Amino acid sequence: MSVAIIGVITLFVILFALLLLKVPVSYSVGIATIITLLISLPVLPAITTITQQMTTGIDSFALLAIPFFILAGDIMNSGGIANRLINFSKSLVGSFPGGLLYVNIISAMFFGAVSGSAAASASAIGGVLAKRMEKENYPKPFSAALNITSSTVGLIIPPSNVLIVFALASAGAASVEALFLAGYLPGILLGFSFIVLAAIVAVRKKFPKEERVSFKQLWNDFRKAILSILMIIVVVGGIVFGVFTATEGAVIAVIYALVLSLFYKEIQVKDLGKIIIKSSKTVAVVMFLISTSMALSWLFAYNEIPQLISEFMLTNFDSPIMMLLAINLTLLIVGTFMDMTPAVLIFTPIFLPIVTEIGLDPVHFGIVMVLNLCIGLCTPPVGTLLFIGSGVAGVEVSKVVKPLLPFLGVMILVLLLVTFIPQISMFLPGLFEK
């Protein structure tokens, strides 16, 4: 058995053991990387190499977009934008049976699109709607399951931090602009699929509905929400049309969100300190996670792991369909144990050469990977959104699992559609290429 194979076995055994012991993901990745490198290098060169790779791994102008998008999301979360989007969604669809279910989904699509954060969407939208839905006798576990899964749509509809991370991990094979365009139709498809499932359940369970609002009220709620919705057009449109880069777009998102929140008088200048501190803590966690994951990606390349896996899969899977199913199954398993950012950084260099070898566009694969890993955010044992959504709804995680299953089934169905019908992802990028 070669040193490389021994190394990768050691790496995954240590990594998953640490994760099962509930060691933070960033520390788990860093410790597993160092111990594995010590198999082939002395202590000093191993430590020096890892620290160098961690430093150079985050030395990227494109990564500057992530802290600014996080700050923009936190400003919006505090600035009354979520409430305005919810009120507009309620005016649109609240009069249907189970109307608050659709309000949750559509609000998550809007808010996720302007904040780029599934966690912010789950806490902001769920926090506003949870008590209202409980008051109107919606089952709390079902409401929590809906909020948890619908929050993932914001990771696919741009701007999305994880799509920026994939662009970095692809080493230039997929641009941020193309990934942003590719995310729209899959994201809308996923949101619409949740609406269909919610409608079926609402009719069967005879969920309540809101009173139909007047056109005047609809127009009033739209007028209050339009400036928030326009942020998507300004930021994503500017990036796609080359007016500014993703990083510059993120800065504009911060300025836009700040001006809008101050205009709404939901926050004051004195509140900015707390918001910036909160964002800084989140950024510190995310960037440390990225740095350790980039070191691990380098370790894979050093041991030629991508080449070994690529050779194995191309030799043993003669059908592209079977190969894509195998990759999707692997990512589904990985997503249940690993957070999305390190999973993207670690497995993109492994699987991207394989899928390009069978003719899959890197941009298409980026959407497939992100959509796949979104499922892991909703499942135990690591599922971030599962715990956020359950906490916001005030319900035990164990009680959410059963009503969660139909929504996970819908996500897997959409994943298969996006995987095997490339035009769902590639239609919009194709239009702009022409």
N, C-alpha and C positions, 0 to 999 in steps of 0.2 A: 504493500500500500504506500503510495507516494506521500511526501511531506505535505503537499497541498491538500490532499484528501483528508489526511489526519487533522490538518489545521482547520478545515471547514467543519468537520465533525465536532472538534473541540469547541469551535466558535459557537455553533448552534446549541450544543449541550449546555455550555455556560450561559449563553444568552437567555434561553428559555427557562433554565433553572432560576436565574436571577429575576426574570419576569414573574415566574410563579411565586417567588418569595416576596413579590410586590416591591422590588427595588425600582425606583424611577427609571423610565425607559432610557433617558439620556445616560445615566450612570451605568445601566446594564450594557448598553451598546459600547460605551467607552471601556469598561472593565473587560468585556469579552474580547474586544479588539486588541487591547494591550497583552492579555494573557496568550492569545493566539499568536501574536507576532513574536512573543518570547520563545516560541517553539523553534523558530528559524534564525533569530538574531539575539545577540547579547543584550543585557538590560539597558545600558546607556544608549546604544543606537536605536533600540526599539522605542524607548520613551521619547527620544529626540524626534524620531520619524513621525510618531503619532501626534506629538504636539505641533510639528510643522504642518502636517496634513489637516489638523483641526483648524489651524490659523488660516492657511491658504484656502481651505474649503469654504469659508464664509467671506473671503476677500473677493466679493463680486458686486458690481454696481447694480445688477438686476435684483439682488437680494435686499437692497435698500427699500424696495417697494413693500416688503412684508411689514416692517415696523410701522410704516406710514398707514398702510391699510388697517392694521390692528388699531392704531390710534384713531383713525376715522371711524371704525366700528364702535369703539368705546364712546366716542363723542356722540354718535348717533343713538347709541343705547341709552345715553343720559339726556339726550336733547329732545325727547318727545316725538321723534320721527316714527318709532314703532307704533305709537298710539294713533298717529294720523294714517298710517298705512292700514292698520287694523280697522279703523272707522270707515275708510274708503272701501275696503274689502267687504265689510259687513253691509254697507249700502248696496253693493253689487249683488251679493249672493245670500245675504242673511235670510231672505224670505223663503228660501227653499227648505224642505225638510232636512233637519240636521245642519242648518245653515252655518252654525258656528264651526262645524268641521271644515267646511269650505273656506270659511274666513281664516282659519288657522293655516291651511295649505297655501292659499293665495298670499296671505301676509308673509308667510315664510319665504315664498318665492320672491316677493318684492324686497323684503328686508335682507334676505340672504344675498340678493343681487347687489344691493347698495353697500352692504357691510363686508361681504366676502367671508363670513364666518358662520359656520353651522352652530357653534357653541353660543355665540351671541344671539343668533336667531332663536335657538331653543329656549334660552333664558328670558329673552325680551318678549317674544310672542307668547310663550307658555306662561310667563309670569303675569301677563295682562289677562289672558283668556282662561287660565285654570279655575279661578274662583267663579267666574261668570258661567263656565260650563258645568261646574259642580252645582251651582245654584239652580240651574235649569235641568238638573237630573241626568246629565250625560255621565255614563260610567267613567270613573276616574282612570282606571287602567287603560281603557280604550282611548280616552282623550290623550293620555300621556304617550301611548304608542304612536298615535297619529302625529303628535308634536315632535316626537323623537325622529321619526323617519322623514317627515316633510322638511325638517331643518337641513337635511343633507342636500336638498336641491340647490341651496346657496353655494355649495362647493363646486357645482357644475356650471351654473349660470354665472358668467363673469360679472365683476372682477373676482377672481378666486386666488387666494394665496397658494393653495396647493398646486394649481396649474402653473404658477410661477416657479414653484419648486421643481415640478416635472420638467419645465423648460431648461432649468439649470442642470438637472440630472441627465438630460438627453444630450448634453454637450453640443448644443446648437442644431440638433436634428429637428427639433420642433420649436417654433418661435412662440413667444407669449401672445402675439397678435393672432396667429392662426389658432392657437388653443382656445383663446377667448371666443373667437367666432364659432369654433367647433362645439363649444359647450352649450350654446343656446338651445338648439333643437332637442338634444338628449335631456337637458334640464327641464324644458317645457313638457316633453313626453313623460318624464317621470312625475312631474307635478300633476299632469292631466290624469295619469294612471291612478294616482292617489285619490283624486277627486272621484273617479269612477268607482273605486272600491268603497270610498266613504258614502257615496250615494246609494250603493247597494245595501250597505249596512244600515244607513239611516232609514231607508224605506222598510226594511225587514223589522227593525227595532222600533219603528215609529218615533224617531227622535223629534223633538220640538223644532219649531221654526219661528223666526222673527217676523214682526209685522213688516209689510212691504213699505218701503220709504218713498216719499214723494220725489219727483224729479228735482225739485228745488233742494232737498236734502242731499240727494246724490251729487248734484252739481257742487254744493257747498263742501262736501267731504272730498270730492275730487280736487277742488280748488286748493284745499288745505294740504293735500297729499302730492300735488303735481310737482312742486319744487323738489321734494324728496325723490320722486320717480325720475325727474330730469337728470339727477345726478348720474344715473346709469348711462344715459345717453352722452352726457358731457365727458365722463371719465373713459368709458369703454370706446365710445365713438372717436375720441381724440387719440387713443392708443391705436385702434384699428386703422384709422386713416393717416397715421404717421405724423399727427400734429405734435405729439410728445411721446416719450417712452413710457413704459409701464411704471418706472420709478417716479417720473415727473407726474404721471397721472395719479399716483398714490398721494403725492404732495398736494395736488389740486383737490383730491377727495377730502383731505384733512381740512384744507381751507374752506371748501364748499360746506362740509358738515359743520364746521365751527361757526361760519357766518350764519348758516341756516338755523342752528340751535340758539345762537344769540338773538337772532331775529324773532324766533318763536318765544324767546324769554323763558325757555325751559332750563337753561343753565346760565350762570353768571361767570364773569372773569375769575372770581375767587374760587370757582369750582374746578378750574383747569388744572391746578396743582394736583388734586386727588386723581383726576382722570389720567394725567400724564404718568403719575406714579404707578397706577394700576396697569396702564399699557406697558410701561417699562418692565414691570415684573413679568408680564406675559411674553414680551419680546425677548427677555433674558432667557426664559425657559426654551422658547422656540429656537433661538439662535444657537444655544448650547446643544440642543438636540440635533440641529442641522450640522454643527461642526463635528460632533462625534459620529454621526451617520456618514459624513463625507470621508472621515478617516476609515470607517469600515468599508466603504465603497472602494477606497484606494487599496485596502488589504485584499479585497476580492480580486482586483486587477493584478496586484502583485503576485498572488497565487494562481493566476490565470483561471479563476473559477468561472467567469462568464464563458470562456472558450470551452471549458470542460462540459458545462451544462448544455451549451449550444450544440456541441458535437453529439452529446448523448441524446438530446431531444430530436435533432435532425436525423439521427441514425435509427431511432426506435419508433418515431411517429412518421409514417409515410403520408399521412393525411393532414393537411393544414387545419381541417375542422377539429380533428382529435388533438392536435397540438394546441390550438386556441382553447379548447375545453380544459386541457391539462393545466395550461397557464392560469386560466380563470379559477379553476379549483384550488390551485396552489395559493393564489392571491386571496381567495376567500378564507382559506385556513390561516394564512399569515395575518389577515386583517382582524381576526378574532383575538390575536395575541399581541399585536404590535400597533402602535399609533400610526396614523396615516403618513406623516412627514418622513420618519425614518424608513417606513416601508417603501415609499416612492424613491427615496435616495438610494436605498440598498438594492432594490430589485429592478429598477429601470435599467442600469447597466448590464444586468444579467439577461433580462428578457427582450430588451429592445433589439439587439443584434439578431435574435432568433426570429422575431416577428417581421423585421425588415427583410430577412432572408426569404420568407415565404410571401413577400409582397405586400405586407401591411404598412400603411402610412404611419410614421411616427406620431403625427398629430392624432390620428384615429386611435392609436394604441394608448395615447395619453388619456383620452376621455374614457376608454375602456378600463384602464387601470384605476383612475380616480373613482369612477362609478362603482367599480368592484370593491375598493377599499372603504367606500361610504357605508357599505353593508356592515363591515366590521365595527364601525363607530356605534352601531345600534345593538351589538350583540355582546354578551358576556364572554370572557371575564374582564376585558379591558375597555369595552365600549364606553367612550367618553360621553356621548350623547345619551346613552341609556341611563347613566347615573344623573346627569344634569336634568334630563326630562322627568325622571322619576322624582327627583328632589323638588323640582319646581311644582309638580302636581301634588306633592305630599302623599305619594303612594309607594309601597314597597316594590323593589325591583322584581322580586319573584312573582308579583301579581301582574306585572306588565308583560312578562314573557309570552304568555298565551295569546293575548290580543295583538301582540307584535308580529306573530308568525304570518298572518295574511299580508301584512305590509312588506315583510321581508320577501315573501313569495313574489309580490309585484316588482320589487327591486331586482330580483334575480331574472324575472321575465324581461324587464326593460334592458338589463345587462346583456342578455342573450340577443335581443333585437339589435342593440347598438353594436355588439360584437360582430354579428354576421350580416348586418346591412350597413355597410360603411357610409352610404350616402346620408344617413341620419346625422353623422358627425361631419362629413366632408362637404356637404352641399353648400353651406355658407362660405367656408374658406375657398371653395372652388369658384364661387361667383366673384369674390374679390381678387382672386388671382388673375381673372380675365380682365 
